[in-house]
């Protein structure tokens, strides 16, 4: 007899941690959304791609000094870089693995 497919979705997820709740509140705040939009408008190309003379539209705004390291710089325009999704994913993965 065939088995039923496993149940997926919201009911099976663990509750968010306090850190995740705080990050969600920050990234959905009006101040961050406004700063992010202004940053991408002023610097629309990925800074990493530009180093290789490639002109790739940036879709992500990244904190040079991560919010977890120094919250005082989380809204500092000088602490932001425009990145394409590929470079942002690579940077995030390297940080998760502890690779500098």
C-alpha positions in Angstrom: 0.0 0.0 0.0 1.4 3.5 -0.9 2.4 5.8 1.9 1.0 9.3 2.2 3.3 12.1 1.2 5.0 13.9 4.1 3.4 17.1 5.3 5.2 20.3 4.4 4.6 23.9 5.1 4.2 26.3 8.0 2.8 23.8 10.5 6.1 21.9 10.5 8.5 24.8 10.9 10.2 25.6 14.1 9.3 28.9 15.8 11.7 31.8 14.9 14.4 32.6 17.4 14.6 36.1 19.0 17.5 36.9 16.7 15.5 36.0 13.7 12.5 38.0 14.9 14.7 41.1 15.4 16.3 40.7 12.0 12.9 40.4 10.4 11.7 43.5 12.2 14.8 45.4 11.0 14.7 44.3 7.3 11.0 45.1 7.1 11.3 48.5 8.8 10.5 51.6 6.8 13.9 53.1 7.6 15.8 50.1 6.1 13.5 49.9 3.1 14.0 53.6 2.3 17.8 53.4 2.8 18.1 50.3 0.8 16.1 51.8 -2.1 18.1 55.0 -2.1 21.4 53.0 -2.0 20.4 50.8 -5.0 19.3 53.9 -6.9 22.6 55.7 -6.2 24.8 52.5 -6.7 22.9 50.2 -9.0 25.7 47.9 -10.0 27.4 45.1 -8.1 30.7 46.3 -6.6 32.2 42.8 -6.9 31.3 42.4 -10.6 32.7 45.9 -11.3 36.1 44.7 -10.0 36.1 42.3 -12.9 34.8 44.9 -15.4 31.4 43.3 -15.5 28.2 45.5 -15.3 25.7 43.5 -13.3 22.7 45.1 -11.7 22.7 44.9 -7.9 19.7 43.4 -6.3 21.0 43.2 -2.7 22.3 45.7 -0.2 24.9 44.1 2.1 26.4 45.3 5.4 30.2 45.5 5.1 30.4 45.1 8.9 27.6 42.7 9.7 24.7 43.8 11.9 25.5 41.1 14.4 29.0 42.5 14.9 28.1 46.2 15.2 24.4 47.3 15.3 25.5 51.0 15.4 26.4 50.8 11.7 23.3 49.0 10.5 21.9 52.2 8.9 25.2 53.9 8.1 25.3 54.4 4.3 29.1 54.1 4.4 28.7 50.5 5.7 26.7 49.3 2.7 27.6 47.6 -0.6 25.5 46.9 -3.6 25.8 43.3 -4.7 24.2 41.0 -7.2 22.4 38.0 -5.8 25.2 35.6 -6.7 27.9 37.6 -4.9 25.6 38.2 -1.9 24.9 34.5 -1.6 28.6 33.7 -1.8 29.5 36.3 0.8 26.7 35.0 3.1 27.8 31.4 2.7 31.5 32.2 3.4 30.4 34.1 6.6 28.3 31.1 7.7 31.3 28.8 7.2 33.7 31.2 9.0 35.7 31.8 5.8 37.0 35.4 5.4 
